[in-house]
């Protein structure tokens, strides 16, 4: 899918644009790509001009929503096909996303990109072949590229999440990666069976929660992760701590035990498990 080239608005940005117009300003300066860069636009009576294109002043926008220009007006970066999937702005600029109101990435203490940087650093991707099982918005892959990865193979099952990536300026563009990022629309639980033994030096596994994708926490899948990872290779598995307060279940330790059975040495790290292939 091609990347969206136009402006992105949030409610605060739209309010600033209208306030500048109402104050009689000739220009407005701010970010139209969720904080990635800043631009100056010309404020006219019938709209505002950005990069040689005229856009209408937006109406009242909703909080916690990102908007893109669909050719006629500003529409939410959201889709509904059984589940509501939407891009959600954060105080950090870098957006997260939600599925049916459930936040998919941590944002409480740092931007989701900064959070990804800490996790990716654990597998030391420089010069390595890395498998990114559940690509999401691509922040793990972006950090791998920034760190000098040789190649990152990324799978994403949800077509609507892939669509979000085309509108999110913080998501890496495979076409601009010099071939180092290979992105596939595929279910990692099925696609991994087609990968060769010991074909990766490091793994990043950030699955949806257990109740949504239990197959990605199974002993069978962990055996496949061990098969495609070379001996001594590192794996970071995000788990979070679901159900810990309500049922006392310790998912990170359960995952660590299964990884040990699959052929890893595993220990708790950050909000997941760091494991090394034995």
C-alpha positions as CSV (number, residue, x, y, z in Angstrom):
1,X,0.0,0.0,0.0
2,X,1.2,3.5,-0.8
3,X,2.0,6.0,1.9
4,X,-0.4,8.8,2.7
5,X,1.4,12.1,1.8
6,X,-1.1,14.6,3.3
7,X,-1.5,16.4,6.7
8,X,-2.6,14.8,9.9
9,X,-4.7,16.7,12.4
10,X,-5.6,16.2,16.1
11,X,-8.1,18.3,18.0
12,X,-5.4,20.6,19.6
13,X,-3.8,21.2,16.2
14,X,-7.2,22.0,14.5
15,X,-8.0,24.4,17.4
16,X,-4.7,26.2,16.9
17,X,-5.2,26.6,13.2
18,X,-8.7,28.1,13.6
19,X,-7.5,30.3,16.5
20,X,-4.7,31.7,14.3
21,X,-7.1,32.4,11.5
22,X,-9.6,34.1,13.8
23,X,-6.8,36.3,15.2
24,X,-6.0,37.5,11.7
25,X,-2.6,35.8,11.3
26,X,-1.3,35.2,7.8
27,X,0.5,32.0,8.7
28,X,0.6,29.2,11.3
29,X,3.6,27.1,12.3
30,X,3.2,23.7,13.8
31,X,3.3,20.0,13.2
32,X,1.1,18.3,10.7
33,X,2.7,14.9,11.0
34,X,2.2,14.1,14.8
35,X,5.4,15.8,15.9
36,X,7.8,14.3,13.4
37,X,8.5,17.8,11.8
38,X,7.2,21.3,11.8
39,X,5.8,23.4,8.9
40,X,4.5,26.8,8.2
41,X,1.2,27.1,6.3
42,X,-0.5,30.1,4.8
43,X,-3.9,31.0,6.3
44,X,-6.4,32.1,3.7
45,X,-10.1,33.0,3.9
46,X,-11.2,29.8,2.2
47,X,-8.7,27.4,3.7
48,X,-5.0,26.9,4.5
49,X,-2.3,26.1,2.0
50,X,0.3,23.4,2.8
51,X,2.8,22.1,0.3
52,X,1.0,23.7,-2.6
53,X,-2.3,22.1,-1.7
54,X,-5.3,23.9,-0.3
55,X,-7.2,22.3,2.6
56,X,-10.4,23.3,4.3
57,X,-10.5,24.4,7.9
58,X,-11.7,21.4,9.9
59,X,-14.8,21.3,11.9
60,X,-14.9,20.3,15.6
61,X,-12.8,17.2,16.0
62,X,-12.9,14.5,18.6
63,X,-10.3,14.0,21.3
64,X,-8.0,10.9,21.1
65,X,-8.4,10.7,17.4
66,X,-6.1,11.4,14.4
67,X,-7.6,12.8,11.2
68,X,-6.4,12.6,7.6
69,X,-7.6,14.4,4.5
70,X,-9.6,12.0,2.3
71,X,-9.9,14.4,-0.6
72,X,-13.0,16.1,0.6
73,X,-12.8,16.5,4.3
74,X,-10.8,15.4,7.4
75,X,-11.7,11.8,8.4
76,X,-10.7,9.7,11.4
77,X,-7.8,7.3,10.9
78,X,-10.0,4.4,11.9
79,X,-11.7,1.4,10.4
80,X,-14.4,-0.9,11.5
81,X,-14.5,-4.4,10.1
82,X,-15.7,-6.5,13.0
83,X,-13.5,-4.5,15.4
84,X,-12.8,-0.8,15.6
85,X,-9.2,-0.1,14.9
86,X,-7.9,3.4,15.2
87,X,-4.7,5.5,15.5
88,X,-4.6,7.3,18.8
89,X,-2.4,10.4,19.5
90,X,-0.3,10.5,22.6
91,X,1.4,13.3,24.6
92,X,4.7,12.1,23.1
93,X,3.7,12.8,19.5
94,X,4.3,9.2,18.4
95,X,0.9,7.5,18.2
96,X,-0.4,4.3,19.6
97,X,-3.4,2.3,18.3
98,X,-6.4,0.7,19.8
99,X,-8.6,-2.3,18.9
100,X,-12.1,-2.0,20.3
101,X,-10.8,0.6,22.8
102,X,-8.0,-1.6,24.1
103,X,-4.6,0.2,23.9
104,X,-2.1,-2.0,22.0
105,X,1.1,-0.2,23.1
106,X,2.4,1.2,26.4
107,X,2.3,5.0,26.6
108,X,2.1,5.8,30.4
109,X,5.8,6.5,31.0
110,X,7.3,7.0,27.6
111,X,6.4,7.2,23.9
112,X,5.7,3.9,22.3
113,X,8.8,4.4,20.1
114,X,11.0,5.0,23.1
115,X,9.5,2.0,24.8
116,X,10.3,-0.1,21.7
117,X,13.9,1.2,21.7
118,X,14.5,-0.2,25.2
119,X,13.2,-3.6,24.2
120,X,14.9,-3.8,20.9
121,X,18.2,-3.0,22.5
122,X,18.0,-6.2,24.5
123,X,18.4,-8.3,21.4
124,X,21.3,-6.2,20.0
125,X,20.1,-6.0,16.4
126,X,23.1,-4.4,14.7
127,X,24.3,-6.5,11.8
128,X,21.8,-9.3,12.5
129,X,18.9,-11.0,10.8
130,X,15.9,-10.3,13.0
131,X,12.4,-11.8,12.9
132,X,9.6,-9.4,14.1
133,X,6.6,-11.7,14.5
134,X,3.8,-9.2,15.1
135,X,4.7,-6.0,13.4
136,X,1.9,-3.7,14.6
137,X,2.8,-0.1,13.8
138,X,6.3,-1.1,13.1
139,X,8.1,0.5,16.0
140,X,10.3,-2.6,16.7
141,X,11.3,-2.7,13.0
142,X,12.0,1.1,13.0
143,X,14.3,0.7,16.0
144,X,16.1,-2.2,14.3
145,X,16.7,-0.2,11.2
146,X,18.0,2.7,13.3
147,X,20.3,0.3,15.1
148,X,21.9,-1.0,11.9
149,X,20.1,-4.3,11.5
150,X,21.2,-6.4,8.4
151,X,17.6,-7.5,7.7
152,X,14.3,-7.5,9.6
153,X,11.5,-9.8,8.5
154,X,8.2,-8.6,9.8
155,X,4.7,-10.2,9.8
156,X,1.4,-8.5,10.5
157,X,-1.9,-10.4,10.4
158,X,-4.4,-7.5,10.4
159,X,-4.9,-5.7,7.1
160,X,-6.4,-2.7,8.9
161,X,-3.2,-2.3,11.1
162,X,-1.2,-2.3,7.9
163,X,-3.5,0.5,6.6
164,X,-2.8,2.5,9.8
165,X,0.9,2.2,9.0
166,X,0.4,3.9,5.7
167,X,-1.0,6.9,7.5
168,X,1.4,7.0,10.5
169,X,4.5,8.9,9.7
170,X,6.4,7.2,12.5
171,X,5.9,3.8,11.0
172,X,8.9,2.6,8.9
173,X,8.4,2.5,5.1
174,X,9.7,-0.8,3.6
175,X,10.3,1.0,0.3
176,X,12.7,3.4,1.9
177,X,14.7,0.7,3.8
178,X,17.1,-0.3,1.1
179,X,15.6,-3.8,1.3
180,X,16.4,-4.2,4.9
181,X,12.8,-4.3,6.0
182,X,10.6,-7.1,4.5
183,X,7.0,-6.7,5.5
184,X,4.4,-9.4,4.9
185,X,0.7,-9.5,5.5
186,X,0.6,-12.9,7.2
187,X,-0.2,-14.7,10.4
188,X,3.1,-15.4,12.2
189,X,1.6,-18.6,13.7
190,X,1.3,-20.0,10.2
191,X,4.0,-18.2,8.3
192,X,6.8,-19.3,10.7
193,X,6.5,-22.9,9.4
194,X,7.9,-21.7,6.1
195,X,11.0,-20.2,7.6
196,X,14.3,-22.2,7.5
197,X,16.0,-23.6,10.5
198,X,18.4,-21.2,12.3
199,X,17.7,-18.5,9.7
200,X,17.6,-15.6,12.3
201,X,20.1,-14.2,14.8
202,X,17.4,-12.5,17.0
203,X,13.7,-12.5,17.5
204,X,11.2,-9.9,18.7
205,X,7.8,-11.2,19.7
206,X,5.1,-8.7,20.7
207,X,1.8,-10.6,20.4
208,X,-1.7,-9.5,21.3
209,X,-2.8,-10.5,24.7
210,X,-3.3,-14.2,25.5
211,X,-7.1,-14.1,25.3
212,X,-6.9,-12.8,21.7
213,X,-4.1,-14.8,20.3
214,X,-3.4,-17.8,22.6
215,X,-1.7,-19.7,19.7
216,X,1.2,-17.2,19.9
217,X,1.9,-18.3,23.5
218,X,1.7,-22.0,22.8
219,X,4.4,-24.6,23.4
220,X,4.2,-25.4,19.7
221,X,4.8,-21.8,18.6
222,X,7.7,-21.5,21.0
223,X,9.2,-24.6,19.5
224,X,9.0,-22.9,16.1
225,X,10.7,-19.8,17.5
226,X,13.5,-22.0,18.8
227,X,13.8,-23.8,15.5
228,X,14.3,-20.6,13.4
229,X,16.7,-18.9,15.8
230,X,20.4,-19.8,15.8
231,X,22.1,-21.1,19.0
232,X,23.0,-18.2,21.2
233,X,20.4,-15.9,19.5
234,X,18.3,-13.6,21.6
235,X,14.6,-13.3,21.9
236,X,12.5,-10.5,23.6
237,X,8.9,-11.5,24.2
238,X,6.5,-8.8,25.4
239,X,4.0,-10.1,27.9
240,X,2.8,-7.3,30.1
241,X,1.1,-8.4,33.3
242,X,-2.5,-9.3,32.3
243,X,-4.8,-10.7,34.9
244,X,-2.2,-10.3,37.7
245,X,-4.5,-8.1,39.8
246,X,-7.7,-9.9,39.1
247,X,-6.7,-13.6,39.2
248,X,-3.1,-13.6,40.5
249,X,-1.9,-15.2,37.2
250,X,1.7,-14.6,36.4
251,X,1.9,-14.6,32.6
252,X,5.6,-13.6,32.3
253,X,6.7,-16.5,34.5
254,X,4.4,-18.9,32.6
255,X,5.9,-17.7,29.3
256,X,9.5,-18.1,30.7
257,X,8.8,-21.7,31.7
258,X,7.4,-22.6,28.3
259,X,10.4,-21.0,26.6
260,X,12.7,-23.0,28.8
261,X,10.9,-26.1,27.7
262,X,11.4,-25.0,24.1
263,X,15.2,-24.8,24.4
264,X,15.8,-21.3,25.7
265,X,17.4,-19.8,28.9
266,X,14.8,-17.3,30.0
267,X,14.6,-14.4,32.5
268,X,12.2,-11.7,33.2
269,X,13.2,-8.3,31.6
270,X,11.3,-5.0,31.4
271,X,7.6,-5.9,30.8
272,X,8.4,-9.3,29.2
273,X,10.9,-12.1,28.9
274,X,14.4,-12.1,27.5
275,X,15.5,-15.5,26.3
276,X,18.7,-17.0,24.8
277,X,18.6,-20.0,22.5
278,X,20.6,-22.9,24.1
